Structures are given as C-alpha cells and as structure tokens.
Amino acid sequence: MDRNIAALPSYQIGILQSRANRNLHEMWENVVSTYDLTTPEWMVLGYVADKTKDGGVKVGGIAEELDVQSTYATALLRRLETKGLVVVRAGSSDRRVRFITVTDKGAELVAAISKDVAAQEQSKLKGVSDAALKHYHEVLAVLAR
C-alpha cells in the first residue's frame, strides 16, 4: 500500500519530528531539572513507580522498556537509589533476583513532576483536540515498536 503521510515530503516529516523531539526534551528537562533529576532518571523513576504496585521491576525490564543496555539502566538506578527515590530488594523465592520499587519520596516526586509536566504540555498543546492527542499517542506507540 502506497501512502503519502499527511501529504508532506519525507524530509519535512523528518524535520518536524526532530524539532518536536528537541522541544519535548527541552520542556521535560526544564521541569525535571528543578527536582534535581535528568530526563532519563525521571523516565526510569516513573516506570518503576508504575511497576511498584505489581511488586517492582527487574533491571532487565527497565533496560528493555527504555531500549538501552542494562549497565545504563543500572547506573540510572544507582543515582535514583542514592537520592532515596528507589529501593532494590532481593526476590522472595530467589535471593539473587533484584526487584526495584519506588520509595514514598520517589512516589511523591513522580506525582509532583507529572503535575508540572502536564501543566507545561497543556500550555504547549493548547488548541489540540483530545482526539488528535490520542491519535498522536497511538502513532508514537506504533513507531516505537
């Protein structure tokens, strides 16, 4: 099937995607840096917070979700652990397995950052319909696979 996406030449789509990515990262970095975090730390912290209610997540799960090496995920986790935002626990049935969960302090930070990021996104996306945002997220999910 031959489709011309949004009737734009591919280089224009590439330019728009690149600009959007830079703008989003700058927005996130501006917010999370006020909490003494980097954007990758914030992403890991949020992911761990989501998985905490299910008993936590392994380093490999974090690395897979972020599509990075486990050594990079481990380094991020060490920084978050040093800041008292996550805790690493041994598995109950296999002590060699390590599960990462968010601390109360980490959960509070995720909530505060999420609120601030949502406010920034709301400002940037003023005038964009909920349906358009939903479709954008669907397209992102497809492209991320």
ABEGO torsion letter per residue (X at the ends): XBBBBGGBBAAAAAAAAAAAAAAAAAAAAAAAAAAGBBAAAAAAAAAAAAAAAAGEBBAAAAAAAAGBBAAAAAAAAAAAAAAGABBBBBBAABAABBBBBBBAAAAAAAAAAAAAAAAAAAAAABGBBAAAAAAAAAAAAAAAX
